[in-house]
């Protein structure tokens, strides 16, 4: 059984990524600066989510060279929820790539940027 939080967060992540997918053609033709501020915020949020969901899995450690980490479902849901609420809007999207749990951002010593 999926919890209410799981359902809600997964649905919001899915909607954000789908909206980003629909904006990709506009971005390719006109550029990001031609989007409304709301759409640009959606794009930034979706890119952070996309990179965050590329977690360092044990099965890819040999191919990526990145140390693997165990990230629980709760940590993943919490991280997605925190990204969706804009908690990390000042962070660069590349900061989310292969980090494991979102709390790993704070472990880098850049807590004030969060």
C-alpha positions in Angstrom: 0.0 0.0 0.0 1.3 3.4 -0.9 1.1 6.1 1.7 -0.8 9.4 1.1 2.5 11.3 1.1 4.0 8.9 -1.4 1.1 9.3 -3.7 1.0 13.1 -3.4 4.7 13.6 -3.9 4.9 11.1 -6.8 2.0 12.8 -8.5 3.5 16.3 -8.1 6.9 15.1 -9.3 5.3 13.4 -12.3 3.3 16.5 -13.1 6.3 18.8 -12.9 8.4 16.5 -15.1 5.6 16.2 -17.6 5.2 20.0 -17.7 8.9 20.3 -18.3 8.7 17.8 -21.1 6.0 19.8 -22.8 8.2 23.0 -22.5 11.3 21.5 -24.1 10.2 22.3 -27.7 9.6 25.9 -26.8 12.9 26.1 -25.0 14.7 24.5 -28.0 13.1 27.0 -30.5 12.9 30.2 -28.5 15.2 29.8 -25.5 14.5 29.6 -21.8 14.3 33.4 -21.5 11.1 33.5 -23.6 9.2 31.5 -21.0 7.1 33.1 -18.3 8.6 33.3 -14.9 6.3 30.5 -13.7 7.4 28.2 -16.5 11.1 29.0 -15.9 10.6 28.1 -12.2 8.9 24.8 -13.3 11.9 24.1 -15.6 14.4 24.7 -12.8 12.4 22.6 -10.4 12.1 19.7 -12.9 15.8 19.8 -13.7 16.7 19.6 -10.0 14.2 16.7 -9.6 15.7 14.9 -12.6 19.2 15.2 -11.3 18.2 14.3 -7.7 16.5 11.1 -9.0 19.7 10.1 -10.6 21.0 8.7 -7.3 24.2 6.7 -6.9 22.9 3.2 -7.1 25.0 0.1 -6.1 24.4 -1.4 -9.6 26.0 1.5 -11.4 29.0 2.1 -9.1 31.4 0.4 -11.5 30.2 2.3 -14.5 29.9 5.8 -12.9 32.9 5.7 -10.6 30.6 7.3 -7.9 30.4 5.7 -4.5 27.0 4.1 -4.1 24.7 5.0 -1.2 21.5 3.6 0.2 18.7 6.1 0.0 15.5 5.0 1.7 12.1 5.6 0.2 11.3 8.1 2.9 14.5 10.1 2.2 13.7 10.1 -1.5 10.1 11.3 -0.9 11.3 13.9 1.6 13.9 15.1 -0.8 11.5 15.4 -3.7 9.0 17.2 -1.5 11.7 19.7 -0.3 12.7 20.4 -3.9 9.0 20.9 -4.9 8.4 23.4 -2.1 11.3 25.5 -3.4 13.6 24.9 -0.4 16.6 24.6 -2.7 15.7 27.2 -5.3 19.0 29.0 -4.8 21.1 25.8 -5.4 22.5 25.0 -8.9 20.8 22.1 -10.5 24.1 20.3 -10.9 24.4 20.2 -7.1 21.7 17.5 -7.1 23.4 15.1 -9.4 24.4 11.7 -7.8 24.1 13.0 -4.3 22.0 10.3 -2.6 19.7 11.9 -0.1 19.0 15.6 -0.3 20.6 16.1 3.1 23.9 15.3 1.4 23.7 18.9 0.0 24.1 20.2 3.5 27.0 17.8 4.2 29.1 19.6 1.5 29.5 22.6 3.8 27.2 24.9 1.7 24.4 25.0 4.2 23.9 28.7 3.8 23.2 28.2 0.0 20.2 25.9 0.8 
